[in-house]
């Protein structure tokens, strides 16, 4: 017999003894009442006592019985009738009736137990059985009996009790189910619970708390162990200075770091505690929870870092836009000056230096725009292996002779959608970064592979949606990246190189290129163990396109009329001077309203609109639409220091929108203007139309 069953039997024996004495007292009371009242009427005291006994049995879900062996007379309490499913008004208690109420599968066993009890004169012990009511309901019960011995002979009767365990078993099952659900909920939510008893000064941990703290479940939990796992710098904040006294000093809710003793891993926890009191208000202990928020903190830091990079990107884009306007003026006036200076003049050398410095500034500006993801790109479907093999000859002299370059293209790599020039810049920036990390030489490996991200890989790659990707890895055997600077790697202008050795835009540019093409970049590194950059680009369907040959075109002018709209005075004056130097008739406006008014009053034809994308009172596409309402639609050449996808209703790169990126030179402006005019003339010839009709009589204002 188990310890639990033994304890339950002892409890039942004590209860049986109490009830036997109570029944004996009731019997004596009834005899006295009968002697006092020969009519046999029961007094109110007797009736009240029996009602109280019945109520007590009902509350305890226990019925009592008495079996007179000599007369085979059986007495059941009212609660026992209920437990067995009988009606005291119509059913007569008997051993046969009791056996008939027992479930058929348990009947023979219980019958044998009763026979054995009679033969040995001993109680039946605690016997579990099932009762099946007449309506088919099954109830779990427990029977116990004790012999009643009068004198030295065998027992003359048996007294016993039957306890209905159905509700208790149901409650126990519900409790176990709730405990399982609680454990599962704690496991899923990464929540552990604990309690502290003030009187015994003992602490208890839930199973999940052992897992969260990294402690073996066989270890006895103590408050000292609990406090020792918390990072020393956080203990004062958690315990409020009372860690040496009692857990009652725990402050909550509060965040802290926990060092797992098994691995040394650092986890972020949120602690919360609640005091426990008794009925008098005295403190009896403490109950608390520990929530693992490591992943939440990582995501919060990732979000903050992304927001920081986004803010820097907006700032960089705005700076680059203004800087490109200034560079356009520098490039333009330098070129116009070169045309007027004799080839033998010493001023030409100064102009050359101005051009070199401007080119370096323009390259820096392009890097800023790439980081800000506002650089004009021309993505096409390409074979990444072909691009890598094409740029490999440029990488070998770039990394130097003391660095071994290994290019390992994967088999049957899927195509991707990317700007060829941007992809080459990405590889070259990563190669330069790796070269600088290996001052004494080493190995640089570039690999490609196909990879599929499933729904279960979200923890490993949280920023990638499930799908197919092409994975590009660039691995070096250099100095590695220290933990202290990992979060700054992709930030612009951050560099560990000596002053003058780097701009700090290399990896920031890589980050911008990857993000602008819908990819993701991350790295793994350790100090002295090299660095591995991993880049994933989404797979695209379709065959890679061949790179078109770019034949240089001769610069030609023309006699058409061009309307230039530019709010920056230096750029506007330069554009006017440049186009006039190539023979064009030029109209100039500072904003959209001036342009509409000028177009409405100009008596002749206007063949082309050259407009800045962002104007003080309108955007380039809105201006073009307003001019189209005043006169037939004009071909448009847009110019800007950066691009935004929201500026154009269609694709900027499908040929329907012509764009000239700043900074540009007079020659580049003239070539772009000529190309748009020729394309417009060819389109008109294809449609069989002539020149544009005269302008409308009134100008429409910009909306």
Secondary structure, 3 states (H helix, E strand, C coil): CCHHHHHHHHHHHHHHHHHHHHHHHHHHHHHHHHHHCCCCCCCHHHHHHHHHHHHHHHHHCEEEEEEECCCCEEEECHHHHHHHCCCCCCCCCCHHHHHHHECHHHHHHHHHHHHHHHHHCCCCCCEEEEEECCCCCEEEEEEEEEEECCCCCCCCEEEEEEEECHHHHHHHHHHHHHHHHHHHHHHHHCEEEEEEECCCCEEEECHHHHHHHCCCCCCCCCHHHHHHHECCCCHHHHHCCCCCCCHHHCCCCEEEEEECCCCCCEEEEEEEEEEEECCCCCEEEEEEEEEECHHHHHHHHHHHHHHHHHHHHHHHHHHHHHHHHHHHHHHHHHHHHHHHCCCCCCHHHHHHHHHHHHHHHHHHHHHHHHHCCCCCCCCEEECHHHHHHHHHHHHHHHHCCCEEEEEECCCCCCCEEECHHHHHHHHHHHHHHHHHCCCCCEEEEEEEEEEEECHHHCCCCCCCCCEEEEEEEEEECCCCCCHHHHHHCCCCCCCCCCCCCCCCCHHHHHHHHHHHCCCEEEEEECCCCCEEEEEEEECCCCCCCCCCCCCCCCCCCCCCEEEEECCCHHHHHHHHHHHHHCCCEEEEECCHHHHHHHHHHCCCCCCEEEEECECCCCEHHHHHHHHHHHCCCCEEEEEECCCCHHHCCCCCCCCCCEEEECCCCHHHHHHHHHHHHHHHHHHHHHHCCCCCCCCCCCCCCCC
